[in-house]
C-alpha cells in the first residue's frame, strides 16, 4: 500500500538518555538532547501541545545512505522528517513530523518485529547512550504503526548480531523486547 500524505507520530519508548540520528556522512552522528518533562505526556497523536511547543525540533533527517545515495532514492525538497523528544522517570517520548507530498509512503509490514526497513518507509531511532556503537537500541515504526525493536550487541562489521523478539523467544540469549511501549 502506498500513501502520499503527511502523517504525525507520537511514541513512547523505555527511558534511555542519548539519541543518535543517522548523519549524511561517516562523521560523528548528530544528536539531540531530550529535555525532561515534569508530568507524563498523553500519547494521543497531538504533537502540537504545550509540552511539545516548549522544546526545539531536531535538524531535518537525511537519507540513511547519505550523500552517496542514488538520486532516485533521495527524498525530494517537499519531503521532510524531524522530531522532538522529552523524558520523565519512566518513559522517553518522541514526537515526529513527516511530510511526503511527492514521495510514496509504503507500509506493507503488519507484524510486530518484522524487518520493516526492507520493504517499508519507516522512522528509525537509534539509542546509543555511551556513543560506542555497541549495545545500541533501535526502534523502527512504519505508517501502519507496526514496530520493530532490536538491540545490536556490536556492529555487524565486528561480528555483531540482532537481539530481538524476531530472532529469539523469551529466555533465549538473543531475545530483547521493549515492554510498556506505546505508539
N, C-alpha and C positions, 0 to 999 in steps of 0.2 A: 504494500500500500504506500503510495507516495502522497505526501501532503505538502502543499506550498502555502505556508502561513506563518504567522508569528505565534509562538507559544511561550508561556512563562512556567517556571518550575520552582517549587519550594520543597526542600527536602531536609531531613534531619538525619545525621549520622552520629555514631558514638563519638564522644569527645576525643579529639587529638589537638595538637597545638599549632603546627605549621602546615600550610597547604602550598604545594608547589604547582604552578601552572606550566604547561608544556611551552617551551620557548621555541623561536624560529631557528635557532642555531644551537651548536653544541657548547654554548657558554653556560654559566650558572643559570638555571631556570628562574624565571620571575617568581616572586612570592607575594602573598597577600597576608597582612596581619589582621586576623579576625579580632574584633572588639567584643568585650564582654557585654552581655545584656543582663539586666537585673532580674527580670521575670521571664518565664518561658514564653516563646513566640508561638502563637497559634498557627498550626500548619494547615492553611486553608487556601493556598494558591495566590493570595493577595500579597504581592511583593512591594507594594507602594504605601505601606502603613508607616506610622511614626518610627517604629523600631528600625525599619529598613531605611527610611529617609535620613536617619542620623549617621549613617556610615557611607563611605565612598564606594563607587563602583571600581571594580578591577580594571586593569588595562583590557582592551579587546583581546580576545583569544586569537591565536593564529592556527593555521593548519598544522597538525602534528608532524607532517613531513617537512615543515619549514620552507625556506626559500627555494629548496630544490624540488618542491612538489611540481608535478606536471601542471601546466596551465589549466587543463581541463579539470583537475582535482581541486583547484584553489577556490575558496569562496569568492563571490563577487563583491563589488562595492556595496551592494544592497543587503549583504549578509553580515550579521553581527552577533557575537556572543560575548557576554560579560556577566559578572556575578558579584555578589556581596556575601559576607559571612559574619555571623555573630556566634557567641557561645555562652553557655551557662554551666553550672556544675554537672549537668547530666548530658547535654547534647551540643553538637556542632550544628548550626543552622546554615544552610546555603540557599540563597535566592539567585536564580539565573534568569537572564533575559536573553532570548534568542530570536533573531529576525531572519527570515529566509524568503524574501519577496520574489526572487527569481531563481531559487535553488530548491530542489526537491528534498523534502524531509521524508526519509524512508524508515519505516518501523515494521519489520517482519517478525522479529522475535516475540514470543508470547510466554515463555517460561522463565522464571527467576533463575539467575545464574547461568543463562545462556551466553555464548560468546557474541555479545551484542555488536561490537565494532566490526565484525567480519561481514555483516550484511546491512547494518542499520546506521543511520545518522545517530550519533549519541553524544551525550555530555559526560565528560570524564573528569574526576577529581583524584589527584594523587596526594596522599598524605605521607610525608617523609619527615618525621619530627626531628631527626638528627642530621638531615641532609646528606646521608651516606649512600643512597640508592640501594640500601639493604633493608629488608623487613619493612618495605613501604606498603601502604594500603592503597587499594584502588577501588573507586566507586564508579560505575557506569550506569546510565539510565537512558532509555530511548523514549520516543514520543508517546508510546503506549504505557509508560510508567513501569516498564519491565527493568529490573535491577540486576546487576551482576556485581558482587563484592568479591574481591580477592586480595590476598597478601602474597607478595613476591619476596621470597627469602633473600635472594640476591639477584643481580641482573642475569638475564638469560645468557648473555655472553660469558658469564662466570659460572655457568652450570646451574643457574637458579631455576626454580620450578614454582608453579602455581600452587597455592594453598587456597582451597575454596570448597563450598558445598557442591560445586560442579564436578570436582575430581575425587572427592572423598566423602565418607559418611562420618557422623559424629563419633568421636573416639579414635578415629584413624589419624595418623601423623600429619597428613596433608589437609585435614579439614580445617576450615576457617569460615566464619559467618558473622554477620553483624546482626545483633538482636535489638529489639525495640526501635528499629528503623522505621521512619515514617516518610513517605514520599507523596 
